[in-house]
Amino acid sequence: MDEVEMHLPSAGFSARLKRAVTGSADTPLVFLGNFEVENHWALGEPALPRVAAHAGSAVVNRMDEFALLLGGKDDHVVLKTPLDRGYRGYLEALGLELPTVHVVSGQDPRRTVSEDALADPALCAALADLAAEGARLSAHGVSAVEEQLSARTGLPLAAPTAAVCKKVNSKVYSRRLSDELGIRQARGWACETLEELAGAVAAAGELLDAGRKVVLKDAFGVSGKGIVVLDSAARLGRLHRMAVQQAEKAAAAGGGAPRTALVIEEWVAKRCDLNYQFTVGRDGSTHFDFVKELLTEGGVHKGHRIPARLSEAQVAEIAGTALRLGERLAADGYHGVVGVDAMVDPDEGLYPVVEINARNNMSTYQNVVHEGGLAGTEEVAVARHYPLRLTRPLPFAELAGVLDGLLLTSRGPRPRGLFVNNYATVNAAWSEDAADGVEGRLYGVLVGASDEEIAAIDTDITGRLAALPERSRA
């Protein structure tokens, strides 16, 4: 096994990623932030009836700008719109060396950046030139869309095939792999046939009759979609009948045996959620990158705390699990970034695998804070986002004035403030027809010496942003 690193390493993530997926830290990469790639993996797959349809949003699709901070001066990134000039200046003033930005022509807010790129012949030609220079394509996640872009431009994927990525990302795969490796999980069942589903429903019904809750999960659900928590056997029965009807209808239309892709698990108590990341190399090696604590509010993901509040023994168990998973994923043909969701129970025991994500994660894009030298290993960092209501577009320079004294603006000996790691999501939903206002999100990482200091900064930022509806009126 590879040596486990217990702390955030000093080597840059970008260089490690390049070595892992291309064999050389000098290979230029073209980054794509095609968030919610699961929506493409889920096409044609059985799903919980009430969440079978997936739709993108303007704000989610502008999360593409996170990819800007993965590369360096020799890399490239494709974005849906140009960088806000003030935001670019802010990043450069922090000493960050940004990749070359390529902007799609005629972006559609409903499309991912990958779909926009495919629809832009001039951009495809420019990417073909980069392919001739030895660049490779590094996406948030790889679906058939990214494979099409690779084929059209000649940019080799710095990743395995879409089929491999989809397989590894399935919650059914996560469940069965953990069973095989003997990794602790909540009691549950992975279901790909109607017979497996019937058996799981019967067993879950016994839990419900005993006063416990169960959770149903789509194999390719994302961002909380495709998950239903149940405390009623009657409701479980209704969902079961609907899933069977859907499977039989699909089989009748397409031929073959009816199939499903669901996981049913007991709903267990927890102290907190975790996310950890490791990188699997083409040579089969595995590097444990980090573990972070997820912050939630009302069951909704609000951000990450770095470092996670874990003991050394807990970190060691997580890191050891990462190496075991990496070995198996490599054997199944996967290489690249892997993110795993995990939990800590109220007695400090671990559930090391809740699900495996064969793609980048939100925490991947926060690495720049520590590995990019914006904060030292002693600082606490909390990644989060702030909802905004705007009645006109808000330039970064104006926001910087509103948050004067609260933004992270230097790499000094005691960094303090909010590092903005995506600005495109602020104005993503704006259009001339949005006279009544639109919702935006400001993403960033709060840096401070303690949780108390970060809480104070967070409260100040929230208060100032609350005045934005008045400030943003024309």
N, C-alpha and C positions, 0 to 999 in steps of 0.2 A: 504493500500500500504506500501511497505517497505520504510525505510528511504533512501533518496537519498544522495549519497556522491558526492560532487562537485569536489573533488581533488583526485589525485591518492592515494588509500588507502595504509596504511603501512603493512597490513596483506598480506602474500604471496598469489599470485594467485594460486599456486599449491594446497595449503591447502584449499582455497575456492572452487576450482574445485572439489577436492576430496569430500568435504562435500556435494557439490551440486549433484554430480552424483553417489555417493556411500553411503552417509550418515555419513561418518567418514573421518576426516582429516588424519587418520593413514593408510588408505587403500593403499597398494602399487599399482602403475599403471605401465603398460607397454605401452609406447608411440610409435605411428607410424606416421611418417610424409608423408602420402600418398597424396601429393599435386595434385590438379586438379582432385579431386574425381568426379567432375561434369562430366568428360568424361565417367565415368561408369554410372552415373545417366542418361546421355543422350542416352545411348544405346537403340535402338528401339523406341526412341521418334522422332516425327516430328521436323524438324529444317529448317532454311533457307537453300535453296538448295546449295548455294555456300560454306556454312560452316558446312554442315551436318557431314563431316568426321572429327574425332578428332584423333590426334596422339600425343603421349608423346615425350619428348626429354630427352636426357641424362642429361642436366643441370637441367631441371625442376624436374626430378626424384631424383636428388641429393639434392634438397631442403629438403629431409628427415632429414638432419642433424639439421635443425632448432629445431626439437623436442627434441634434446639433452638438451636444456635449459629450458624445461618445468618442468623437474623432479628434485628430490633431491637424496640424497645418498641411500634412501630406495626404489627408483624406478628403472625402467628399460627402455631402449630404444632399438629398433631394427633399425640397419643401414645397408645400402647396402655395405659399405666398412669400414675398421677400421678408427679411427680418425688419422689424421696427428699428429705425436708425438709432434711436436712443437706447434701445435694448442692446444692440450690437456694441455701442460705445461703452455701455455698462460692463458687459462681459470682457471686452478688451482692456478696460481700465483695471480689471481684476487680474490681468496678466494671462488670461486664457488664450491659447492659440487655437483659433477656430478652423474647422475644415472649410473647403471651398463650397459655397452654396449654389445649388442648381434649382431653379424655380420652374415649376410646371406652367404651361400656358393654359389659361382658361380653366382653372380649378373648379370643381363641382363640390360644394360643401357636403354633399351626401356620399361622395366617394372617398375611399382611402387614397393616400398619396401614391400607392402602387397603381391603383386604377387610373388615377390622373396621369401618371407617367406613361402608362401604356397608350393613352389617348393622345400623346404629344409626340409626333414624328421627329420634330427638331430635337427634343430632349433625348429621345431614343438614339438619335444619331450622335449626340454629344457623349452619351454613355457608352456607345460603341467605340468611340475614340479612347475612352478611359480603359475599356477592356483591352484594346491593343497595347496599352501601356502597362498591363499586368494587374489592373485593379480587379477586385471581386465585390460581389453584392452581399451586404450584410443587413438583413431585415430584422424587424422586431420579432417576426415569426414568418415561417415559410408556408404558403398555401399555393394552390394552382396559379393564382394571379402572379406571384413573385417568380414562379417557374416560367410563366409566359414572358415576363419582362426579361428574365435572364436569357431565354432563347432568342428574343427579338434583338437584344443589344449585344449578345455575345459575352456578357459579364457572367463569369462562373459564380455560382452560389457559394458563399462561405458558410455552408450549412448542408445537412443531408437533404434528401428529397422531401417534398411535401407529404408524401405518404408516410414516411418514417416519423416526421414531426407530428403529424396528426395522430398516429398510433400512440406515441409516447405521451401526448397531451391528454389522451382520454382518461377520464376518471375511472373507467373500468380497468384500464391498464394499471393505474396507480394502485387500485385496490388489490388486484391480483398479484402484482409484483410484491407488495408489502406482505401479503399472505405467504407468498413463496419464500421470502427472506426472513419471515418470522418477526417482522417489525410490528410493534404494538399499534393497534388501531381500535377505534370504537367497534363494537359488534356490528357486523353488516354483511351485505351480499352484493356481488357484482352480477348484473343480469344482461345477457345478450340473446337469450332465447325466451320464448313465452313460458317454457317449463321452469326455467330458472327464476323468472319473475313471479310465477305463481307460488313457488316455494318460498321466495323471499317475502312476499306479501303475507303468507300464512305465518311465518316466523315473526315478522314485524307486528302482525296483529296481536300476537301474544304479549309483546312488549307494551302495546297500546292498552290492552286489557288490564295490564298490571299498573297502569298509570304513568307509563313512560312516554316520551315523545320520540318520533322518528323523523328523519329527513330524507327526502327524495332528491336526487341530483341527476340532471342531464349529463351525459358523458362529455359534452362540449359547451356547457354553460360558462359564462364569463361575467365578471363584475356583478355577481350576485344574482344574475338572471339564470333561470333553470334550476332553482333550488326552492323546494317547498317543505316547510316544517309542519308536521301533522301531530295532532293529539287525539284524533278520532279515527277509529277503525272504519267507520262508515265512509268518511271522506277518502281514506286510503283505498277502500273498495271501489269508489267511484272513479278515482284516478286509474286504478288498475284496469277497470273495464274500458275506459277511454283509450288507454295505452294499447290494450289488446285489439280494439277496433281499428286503431290507427295502423298497427302493425299488419293486421290481416288485409286492410284496404291497400296498403303499399305493396304487399306481396302479390295480391291479385292483379295490380296494375303492372308490376315489373317482373313478376315471376320469382320463383325461389321460395324458400321457407320464410314465414314471418319472423322478424327479428326486432329486438329492442336494444337500447344502450342506456341503461339506468343503473344507479347505485342507490341502495337503501341502507341507511345506517341508523343506529341508536343516537339520539341527541344527548351528548354528554356534557357535564359541567366543565368549565375551564376557567383558569385565572387570566390567561391572555392568549392571543394568537401570535405566531411567529412567521417570518418569511426568511428563508435562507437560500443562498445561491452557490452553485458550484459550476465549474466549466470543464467540459469533457473534451479532450483533444482528439484529433484524428488518429493519434497513436495509441489511444485507449487510456491515457493518463487522466487523472481527475485532480483538479485544484479546488479546494474549499475556499470560497471567496469571503463570505460574511454571514452573519445571522442578525436579523433586526426584529424588533418588536412592533407588531401592528397595533395601531391605535384605532379604536372603533367608537362609534357613538350611535346608540340605537341599532346596533348590528350593521351599520354602514361603515365601510373603510374610510378613515379620515387621514391616514398617513402612517409614518414609521418613526420609531425612536431608535437612535443609534448612540451608544450600544444598547442591545437588549439587556434587560435586567435579569440575568441568568448567572448561575454559579459556574465555576470552571468545569465541574463534572457535567453539567447540562450542556455546555458548549462542546465539550469533548464528545458527548453522545451524539449531538447533532452533526458534528464534523465527521465522526465515524460512520454515521448513517449516510451522509453525502458520498463518502468514498465507496460504500457498498452499492449504493444506487448507481453511481457513475460507472462502476465496473459492469453492471448489468446493462445499462443503457448503451454503453460502447459496444457490448456484444450484440445488441439489437440494432446496431448500425447508426446510432445517434452520436453527434458531436456538436459542441457549441454550449451556449448558456442554458442552464437549467435552474428554474426557481421552484422551491418546494414550500408549500404552506404546512405549518405544524401548529401544535397547541401545547400549552402547559396546563395540567389539571390543578384543582385547588390544593392538592397535596404535593405539588411541585414535581409530579411525574410527567413525563413527556409522551405525547402522541407525535412521533417524529415525522409521520407522513399523513397529511390530510389529502393532499393532491399534488401531482407533479405537473409543472408547466414547462413545455418544451419550447421556450421562447424567452425573450427578455421580460423583465418584470419592472414595476414602477421603481423598485429599489435599485435596479440596475442603473437608472439614470440619476441616482443621487450619489453615486460613487465619487463624482467629481469633487464633492465637498472635502472628503478626507484624502482621497488619492490624488486629487488635483492641488492639494496644498492650501485650500481655502480655510481649513481648520485643522488643528492638531488632534492627535489621538486622545487628548485629555478632555476635549470639549464634548459636550452633549449636543446632538443634532436631532431635530424633529422635523420630518418632512410632512407637509400638509398642504391643503388648498383652501382658498377663501372664495366663497360665492360672491358674485358681484351683480348688481342690477344697473344697467347702463342705458341712458337715453340718447347717447351718441358715442362714436368711437373714442377711446381713451388712449392717447399716445403714452408711451413709457415715460417720457420726460415729465409729463403732467403727474403721472402716478408717483414718480420719484419725488416730486415736490410734496405730494400729500404724505408720503412716508419718510420725509426728511428726518434723518437721524436714526431711522429704524432699519434701513437697508444695509446689508453687508457690503461694504465698499472698499475694503482693503484686506490684505493678508497679515495684518499686524500681529504682535505677540499675543494679543487677547482678542480674537475675532468675536464679533457680536452683531447680531441682526439677522435679517431675512435675506437669503440668497435666492434670487428669482431664477428658476431653472426652466421656465416656459412662459413666454408672454403671448404667444399666438392664441391661446385659449381665452384670453380676456375679451378680445373683440371678434372671436370666431363666428358668433351667431348674428353679428350685425349685418343689416341690409337697409336699403333706403325705405323699405316697407315697414321697418320696425319702429314706427313712431312712438309706440307705447312702451318701448324699452325691450331689452333682451337680457338673458342670463349669460354671464361669463364666469370663468374661473381663473384665479391667480394662483399658480403653483409655485412653491418655494420650499426652502429648507431653513428652519430657524436654528441658529447657532448661538450657544451661550455656555457659561461655565457650570450651570446647574439647571435642574428642572424648574426651580423657582424663577431664575432669571429668564428662561425661555417663556414661562407662563406670563411673566410681566410684559415681555415684548409682544407676545401673541395678543394679549388683552389690548395693548395700545394700538396694534395694527387693526384689530377688529373694530375698535372704536372709530378710528380714522376712516376706515373703509365704509363704515355705516353712513357717513356723510356724502359718499360719492353720488347718490342719485341727485342731490341738489347741485353738487359741483359739476356733474356731467351734463346738465341741461344746457342746450345751446343758448 
